[in-house]
């Protein structure tokens, strides 16, 4: 009922940014939580949008996302959190802003 977005906190050891390519491969997408922090935090968070899809499509998207999360948890349980690849992201804080007039 209501709302536009849902903020999700993943289990310890998971990284929403590193997990995103595998989620997209399952035809589900989200915004990694790191996009909402200036200091690199938010790796365990993601923002899901529920503004457009039908309830049936939302349920299917959550089912697909749950499969990806379960696979990530299996990797962490087997190999430890260092086994998950971290997607390289540019360091925007070190990049000067454009000169806008």
HUQUI-V38904 format. One record per residue. RES is the residue in one letter. SS is DSSP state (2 for helix, 1 for strand, 0 for the rest). PHI is phi in whole degrees, -180 to 180 (NA if undefined). Layout:
RES:SS:PHI
RES:SS:PHI
//
This chain:
X:0:NA
X:0:66
X:0:86
X:0:-115
X:1:-132
X:1:-126
X:1:-96
X:1:-115
X:1:-110
X:0:-79
X:0:-61
X:0:-54
X:0:97
X:0:-97
X:0:-128
X:2:-62
X:2:-71
X:2:-70
X:2:-81
X:2:-56
X:2:-60
X:2:-72
X:2:-68
X:2:-62
X:2:-60
X:0:-93
X:0:66
X:0:-137
X:0:-135
X:0:-157
X:1:-103
X:1:-60
X:2:-63
X:2:-62
X:2:-70
X:2:-111
X:0:-129
X:0:-88
X:0:-109
X:0:87
X:0:-74
X:0:94
X:0:-62
X:0:-88
X:1:-114
X:1:-151
X:1:-112
X:1:-107
X:1:-104
X:0:-122
X:0:-81
X:0:-117
X:0:-65
X:0:-72
X:2:-55
X:2:-65
X:2:-70
X:2:-63
X:2:-60
X:2:-66
X:2:-62
X:2:-66
X:2:-61
X:2:-65
X:2:-64
X:2:-61
X:2:-63
X:2:-64
X:2:-62
X:2:-62
X:2:-64
X:2:-64
X:2:-63
X:2:-63
X:2:-62
X:2:-64
X:2:-64
X:2:-83
X:2:-115
X:0:91
X:2:-65
X:2:-75
X:2:-77
X:0:-80
X:0:-70
X:0:-107
X:0:-70
X:0:-69
X:0:-124
X:0:-65
X:0:-91
X:2:-67
X:2:-66
X:2:-87
X:0:-96
X:0:-65
X:0:-73
X:0:-68
X:0:-83
X:0:-98
X:0:-108
//
